[in-house]
């Protein structure tokens, strides 16, 4: 299975079109399946939040999906942020997790691809598609709209601060694939490191990322930029993985992975949420619904995992759901 390059998000019902190619239908109205018993699924958003659904494309032999992070929990743990598709635009919206209520717009752009909170919760970093390029911006997480441009002229995605906020790492699409870059906040200096996308910073010199292998499957890698040591953490002969996220206690990884359902001699490919230890051991598939589950994010206390799915909606409308983490 190959992971597609990052592209703008498709809206709602457009995702139904590929399914007809294989003469298969999915009952999205089902909230859960037997394999998900014990996860305590809770729907967090409402249909009028218009949560953007990442682009998912199926072929007869596999599945492709966009890999940017479009669901995040604020560092304080009280706000849920997500990309919403409204009026032919995609922007970051924020809502209170406990009190729910309406969502508040935090960017006023045209085509936001993905985003992340700064470690102190004061800023939102995001990438926006602009013609044939994609630029990285920063805005205030509480007031929004006024933006500072970080990069220009390239195809840059998935920006994220290092813990001390001295640098911003991001992935840049180049002729030979994606590579990891950093922007030095103090001197505005750009540095190129190694192959990868979806950077997840463990500290100022170490990151997790997604890498494509020779067969086109996504793998989760750990890279130490100070020593040059690179280690493959998660790989499978038949499954692609992307978008790693580390639990608050630093013991577990959650990420998106491909999967397939077999019925009456036919194979239906979809995306699900996976979990493993930091060293890649104990790999387990958490979700099994035929709807696509993507972009997982941790709660501050590590008790819950949030993700996007069309489950629970007969019209396949995407919402954000929460499950209990099965390990502690």
N, C-alpha and C positions, 0 to 999 in steps of 0.2 A: 504494500500500500504506500502510495506517495502522498506527501503533504503538499498542498498547493502553495504557491507564493501568496503573500498577503495581498488581499484585494478588498475593495469596499464591500460593505455588508449588503446582503440581499434582504428584502423585506418579506415578512410573513408568508403568504400563500405561494410566492414564487418558488419556495423550496419544495412544493408538492410536485412540480413538473418532472424531475428526474425519476421519481418513483414509478410513474406510468410506463416508462421505458421497459421495465422488467415485469409488467403485468402484476405488480404487487401493490397492496394497500396496507396502510398502517392505521390502527385504531388509536389515535392520539388521545382520545377521551379517557383512556385508562391511566390512572395515576401511578400505579406501581405494578410490578410483576412478582411472582413468588420468590424469585431469586433475590429480591431486594427486601425481604422480611427483616425487620429489626432496625432498619435505617431511619425510621420516623420521619418520613418526608413531609415537609411543610412548605406551602407556597408563600413566597414573600412579597412578590409584586402583583399588580393587577393588570388586566389587559390594557387599560388606558395608560399604563406606564410606557407602552410601546417599546419594550425591550428589543434591541436589535439582535437579530439572529445571525451568527457568523455564516459565511458562505460554505456550504457543504455540497460536494459534487460526487456522484456515484458513477462507477463504470461497471462492467460485467465482472471485473476481477478485483475491484478494490474501491477505495474512497479517498477523497481529498478534502481538506478543510483549512480555513484560515486559522491562524494560531495565536493572534494577539490577545492580550488580556483585556477583557471588556467588562469584567465584574471585579470589584475591589471592596474591601472593608477598610474603613479609615483606621489609622494607627491607634486611635482612642477606642475603637471598637463599637462606636455608637452610630456610625453612618454607613449606609450601603450606597455605593456609587456604581453606575452602569452606563453603557452607551445606549441611547434611545434614538430610534429612527422616526422623525416627525417632519412633515412638510418637505419631503425630499432632501432632508439633511440628517446628519448623525452627530449627536453631541453628548457630552457627559452630563448626567443628571444625578442628584444625590437625594436620598430620603432617610429619615430617622428609622433605625431598625426596630426599636421598641414601640414607638408611637405610630409608626406607619404614616398614614396620611399621604398628602400629595408629594410628588417629587419636585425638586427645585433644580432649574437649569444652571449649570456652572461653566459651560463654554457656549459661545455663540459663533459657531463656525459653519462650514459647509459639509465636510466629510471627515470627521474624526475617526481614525482607525482603531486605536487602542490607547491605554493610559495607565498611570499609576500614581499613588499618593507619595509625597515625600515622607521620609521617616518621622519628621516632626508633625506631620499632618497639616502643615501650612500651605502646601502647594500641590497642584496637580500637574504632572507632566503628561503630554499627549502627542501623538503624531497625527498629522492631517494630510490626506491626499490632495494634491494641488496640481492638476494637469497630469503630466508624466512624472512628477516628483512627489515626494512625501517628506514633510518637514517636521521637526520636533519643536514644540512650544512648551512654555510654562505659564500657568495662571494661578491666581489665588484660590485656594480651596474653599474659602468662605464667601468670597464676593464674586470671583470669576470675571469673565469677559475681557478684562485688560490682560493682554498676553505679551510675553517676551519670547522672541524667536531665538532658538538655540542653534539649529542647523539650517542650511539652505543648499539647494542645487542637487541634492542626492535623493535616494529613495530610502528614507530612514524610518525605523519603526521601533516600537516597544521600549521607550525610554524609561530608565529607572535610576534613582539615586543610589550611591553607596551609602552605608549606614551613617557615616559622619558628614554626608552631603557635600564632600569636596569635589566629587565627580559625578557625572551623569553617564551611564552606559546605555548604549542602544545598538540595534542591529541595522546594518546597511546592506541593501541588495545591490550586488555588483555583477559583472559579466559572468563570473564563475560561481555565483551563489551568494549566500549571506555571510557577512563577517561581523565581528563584534568591535565596536569603537567606543571611545570615551571622550567626554568633553570636560576639561578642567574648568571648574567654576571660577577660580581665581584669575587665571591668565588667559582664558578662552582658547586653550590649546587643544587640538583634536589629535587623538592617537588611535592607530589601528592595531588590533591584537591577533585574533585567530578566527577561524571559521565558526559560525554559529548564529542562532537567532533566539529570541525570547530570553534575554539575559535575566537571571535571578541572582542577585548579589548576596553572598554569604558574609563577606566583609569587603574591605577596600581592594583586596588583591585576589579574591576567589569568587568564582561565579559558577552557577549551573546554567546550562543552555540546551537548546535543541540543535542537533546536528543531523544532516542527511548522510546516510551511508551510500556505498556504491550502488546498491539496489534501489535507492530512492526512498528508503524507509527512515522515519525519524527515530532518533535515539536521544537519551538524556545523558549529557556529559558534565563532568566537573573539571574546571580549568583553574589552575593556580598561575596567575599572570606573573608573579614574582619569581617562581622557579621554573616555569614552563612545563610543569607536569600536567598531563591531560589524562583523564580516566573516564572510560565509558561506564556509566552507572546502570542504565536500563536499556536493554536491547532485546529484540525478539525476531526470529526468522520470518514471522508472518504478520507482525503487528507494527504499526507506526505509533510513536509517542511524541508529545509536544507539550510546551507550556508548563514547566515545572514550578511548583510553589512549595516553600518550606514551612512546616508547622511552627508555631510560635516557640515551642520548646526545642526546636532544631533537630528532632528525632525522625520526622517523617516527611515524605514527599507525596504530594497529590498532583496529578496531571491528567491530560486528555490522552486517550488511546483509541485506536481502531478496534472494532470487533465485528463478528458476523453471526447471524442467525440462520440456521438451516431448517428448511421446511419443505417437505414433498420434493426433495431433490433440487431445490433452489436455494441459493445463498443470498442473504440480504445483508449488506454492509452498513454499519452505522458507527457512531462515536459514543464512547462511554468514559466514566471517571475511574481512574486507577489510583492505587496507593501502594507505597513501599517504604522500607526503612531508608535512611540516608545513604547507606552503602549499596542500595539496590536489592537487598534481600527481602523476602517476605512479600513479593509482588502479589497484589490481590485486585480483582475487578470489583468495584463497588456497585455500579449501576448496570442494568441489563435491559432496560426498556428499549423498544424499537425506535422511539424518538431519539434525536441526537442530543447528547449531554456534553457540554463543553465549558471551557473557561472557568475551572474551579478556583475558589479562593477560601482561605481559612478565616474563621472567627478569631478574635483576639485571644480568647482563652483556649483555642484548639479543640473545643468540643464539637464544633459544627464545620461543615464544608458547604459552601454556596456554589451554585452552578446554573447555567442556562439550559433550558429544555422546553420542548413544545408539548411535553406530557401534560395530561389533565385538561386538554383543550381539543374539542372535536374539530375545531378549525385550524389546529396546528399553530396557534399563536404562542410565541415564545414568552416565557416568564422566568424569573429567578426562583429557584427552589433551594431548600436547605435540608441536609441530612445530618444525622449524628455521626460523628467519627467512630468507627467500630474499635479503635485501638486507643489506648491512653498510656 
